[in-house]
Amino acid sequence: MTDTEVTDNGVTARYQETDEERIITFERDGKTAAIAQNIEGYAMLKVRPTAQGDELERYYGFDMALDHVGELLGVSKFDIPVPEPARDLGM
């Protein structure tokens, strides 16, 4: 498993790889959101309230998934930090 964490603009992003998925979990002021993609990197991105939570929506593009995360956290998608290993998520 790979773990990377970055904090900026009051948002903490944690990237991890499991046997099945690549996951970024975001936290801001007690609110959480997550973006997950299968480990092969070809499936749609799943936005969840937490890393293991139920899927809220699926997106092809990372930009659209970040927009949804921003809505859940109450910040602009431009203020959400993205750990380096996760920058290639999406189709």
C-alpha positions as CSV (number, residue, x, y, z in Angstrom):
1,M,0.0,0.0,0.0
2,T,1.2,3.5,-0.9
3,D,0.3,6.4,1.4
4,T,0.9,10.1,0.7
5,E,-0.6,13.1,2.5
6,V,-0.8,16.8,1.7
7,T,-2.5,19.8,3.3
8,D,-3.3,23.1,1.7
9,N,-6.1,25.7,2.1
10,G,-7.4,23.9,5.2
11,V,-8.0,20.7,3.3
12,T,-6.0,17.5,4.0
13,A,-5.8,14.9,1.2
14,R,-4.6,11.4,1.8
15,Y,-3.8,9.1,-1.1
16,Q,-3.6,5.4,-0.7
17,E,-3.5,2.3,-2.8
18,T,-5.1,-1.0,-1.7
19,D,-5.2,-4.3,-3.5
20,E,-8.4,-3.2,-5.3
21,E,-8.4,0.6,-5.5
22,R,-6.6,3.9,-5.6
23,I,-8.3,6.3,-3.1
24,I,-7.9,9.9,-2.1
25,T,-9.7,10.9,1.1
26,F,-10.3,14.6,1.8
27,E,-11.0,16.2,5.1
28,R,-11.9,19.8,6.0
29,D,-13.4,21.0,9.3
30,G,-14.8,17.6,10.1
31,K,-16.3,17.0,6.7
32,T,-15.0,14.2,4.5
33,A,-15.2,13.0,0.9
34,A,-13.3,10.5,-1.1
35,I,-12.5,9.7,-4.8
36,A,-11.8,6.1,-5.7
37,Q,-10.8,4.3,-8.9
38,N,-9.9,0.6,-9.5
39,I,-6.3,-0.2,-9.2
40,E,-5.9,-0.8,-12.9
41,G,-6.9,2.9,-13.4
42,Y,-9.4,2.5,-16.3
43,A,-12.8,2.6,-14.5
44,M,-14.9,5.6,-13.7
45,L,-14.1,7.6,-10.6
46,K,-16.4,7.1,-7.6
47,V,-17.1,9.9,-5.2
48,R,-18.0,8.7,-1.7
49,P,-18.6,10.5,1.6
50,T,-15.7,8.4,3.1
51,A,-13.1,6.0,1.7
52,Q,-15.3,3.0,2.5
53,G,-18.7,4.8,2.2
54,D,-21.4,4.2,-0.4
55,E,-20.9,5.7,-3.8
56,L,-22.6,9.0,-4.3
57,E,-21.8,9.5,-8.0
58,R,-19.4,8.4,-10.8
59,Y,-17.4,10.5,-13.2
60,Y,-15.2,10.0,-16.1
61,G,-13.1,13.1,-15.4
62,F,-11.0,13.9,-12.4
63,D,-12.0,17.6,-12.6
64,M,-15.7,16.8,-12.3
65,A,-15.0,14.5,-9.3
66,L,-13.0,17.2,-7.6
67,D,-15.9,19.6,-8.2
68,H,-18.3,17.2,-6.4
69,V,-15.7,16.9,-3.5
70,G,-15.5,20.6,-3.3
71,E,-19.3,20.8,-2.9
72,L,-19.2,18.2,-0.2
73,L,-16.4,20.0,1.7
74,G,-17.7,23.6,1.0
75,V,-14.6,24.7,-0.9
76,S,-13.7,25.5,-4.5
77,K,-12.2,22.6,-6.4
78,F,-9.2,24.9,-7.0
79,D,-8.5,24.9,-3.3
80,I,-8.3,21.1,-3.0
81,P,-4.8,19.7,-2.8
82,V,-4.0,16.6,-4.8
83,P,-1.2,14.3,-3.8
84,E,1.3,13.8,-6.6
85,P,0.6,10.0,-7.1
86,A,-3.1,10.8,-7.7
87,R,-2.7,13.4,-10.4
88,D,-3.4,10.9,-13.1
89,L,-6.7,9.6,-11.9
90,G,-9.6,9.6,-14.3
91,M,-10.0,8.6,-17.9
